[in-house]
Amino acid sequence: MIEPVESSPKSLVTVAHGTRNLAGNDVARLVAAAAGERLGVPARVSFVELAEPLFADVMIEAEAPTVVVPLLLSTGFHMRTDLPEAVAKANVPVVLGAPLGPDPLLAQAQVARLLEAGATAGQRVVLVAAGSTDEAATCDQMAAVSLLSRAWNGPVELATLSGHGTRPIDVVRPGDAVSPYLLSPGFFHDRVRREAPDGVVVAEVMGAHELVVELVVRRALALSAD
């Protein structure tokens, strides 16, 4: 039996965006389960939309003081509006954390995925994010590029699939490696693969990498100490 981590929260809830891709939602479930096991506390996954249980319902049903770790990679409407509104409906104390990204641990997970895909040291990398029209999200994406460049020790450019920014077709060149700034497989990752030119290495999403789980554990512990 794994002993609870010192100062663990009484309950952990993670909240992902949600997707119609079942494998994508399974990533969120795996991360929540692994983090809860590490912490030695009940852990429940939830989603903003497109999958169940919905975060709003989980907040209403919460029965113990809870910390919420969003599995979202940048600031945006969900972080500013949806999640706080749902937390306000809880009948127990709830502490809502910041977006999971950007963070050095995520950059390290991206490096691991790049190497697994066959990328080599010094290879030019394009970080491809889902994108957003929110300026704060763009700032978060630029910070993620900086962190990945430092972890990769090589050049990294940014491309986005929607919202502000330059599209991959205008940034990715033959011989590049692509690092999807995504936690889960689904529509966006499929699009990255489909649009990548020949000769481009496309890494897997970060998924339930042990470094992602480690980050969720650290965030939960920090929130429980607040």
Secondary structure in CASP SS format (residue, H / E / C, confidence):
PFRMAT SS
TARGET T0000
AUTHOR 0000-0000-0000
METHOD secondary structure of the structure
MODEL  1
M C 1.00
I C 1.00
E C 1.00
P C 1.00
V C 1.00
E C 1.00
S C 1.00
S C 1.00
P C 1.00
K C 1.00
S C 1.00
L E 1.00
V E 1.00
T E 1.00
V E 1.00
A E 1.00
H C 1.00
G C 1.00
T C 1.00
R C 1.00
N C 1.00
L H 1.00
A H 1.00
G H 1.00
N H 1.00
D H 1.00
V H 1.00
A H 1.00
R H 1.00
L H 1.00
V H 1.00
A H 1.00
A H 1.00
A H 1.00
A H 1.00
G H 1.00
E H 1.00
R H 1.00
L H 1.00
G C 1.00
V C 1.00
P C 1.00
A E 1.00
R E 1.00
V E 1.00
S E 1.00
F E 1.00
V C 1.00
E C 1.00
L C 1.00
A C 1.00
E C 1.00
P C 1.00
L E 1.00
F H 1.00
A H 1.00
D H 1.00
V H 1.00
M H 1.00
I H 1.00
E H 1.00
A C 1.00
E C 1.00
A C 1.00
P C 1.00
T E 1.00
V E 1.00
V E 1.00
V E 1.00
P E 1.00
L C 1.00
L C 1.00
L C 1.00
S C 1.00
T C 1.00
G C 1.00
F H 1.00
H H 1.00
M H 1.00
R H 1.00
T H 1.00
D H 1.00
L H 1.00
P H 1.00
E H 1.00
A H 1.00
V H 1.00
A C 1.00
K C 1.00
A C 1.00
N C 1.00
V C 1.00
P C 1.00
V E 1.00
V E 1.00
L E 1.00
G C 1.00
A C 1.00
P C 1.00
L C 1.00
G C 1.00
P C 1.00
D C 1.00
P H 1.00
L H 1.00
L H 1.00
A H 1.00
Q H 1.00
A H 1.00
Q H 1.00
V H 1.00
A H 1.00
R H 1.00
L H 1.00
L H 1.00
E H 1.00
A H 1.00
G C 1.00
A C 1.00
T C 1.00
A C 1.00
G C 1.00
Q C 1.00
R C 1.00
V E 1.00
V E 1.00
L E 1.00
V E 1.00
A E 1.00
A C 1.00
G C 1.00
S E 1.00
T C 1.00
D C 1.00
E H 1.00
A H 1.00
A H 1.00
T H 1.00
C H 1.00
D H 1.00
Q H 1.00
M H 1.00
A H 1.00
A H 1.00
V H 1.00
S H 1.00
L H 1.00
L H 1.00
S H 1.00
R H 1.00
A H 1.00
W H 1.00
N C 1.00
G C 1.00
P C 1.00
V E 1.00
E E 1.00
L E 1.00
A E 1.00
T E 1.00
L C 1.00
S C 1.00
G E 1.00
H C 1.00
G C 1.00
T C 1.00
R C 1.00
P H 1.00
I H 1.00
D H 1.00
V H 1.00
V C 1.00
R C 1.00
P C 1.00
G C 1.00
D C 1.00
A E 1.00
V E 1.00
S E 1.00
P E 1.00
Y C 1.00
L C 1.00
L C 1.00
S C 1.00
P C 1.00
G C 1.00
F H 1.00
F H 1.00
H H 1.00
D H 1.00
R H 1.00
V H 1.00
R H 1.00
R H 1.00
E H 1.00
A C 1.00
P C 1.00
D C 1.00
G C 1.00
V C 1.00
V E 1.00
V E 1.00
A C 1.00
E C 1.00
V C 1.00
M C 1.00
G C 1.00
A C 1.00
H C 1.00
E H 1.00
L H 1.00
V H 1.00
V H 1.00
E H 1.00
L H 1.00
V H 1.00
V H 1.00
R H 1.00
R H 1.00
A H 1.00
L H 1.00
A H 1.00
L H 1.00
S H 1.00
A H 1.00
D C 1.00
END
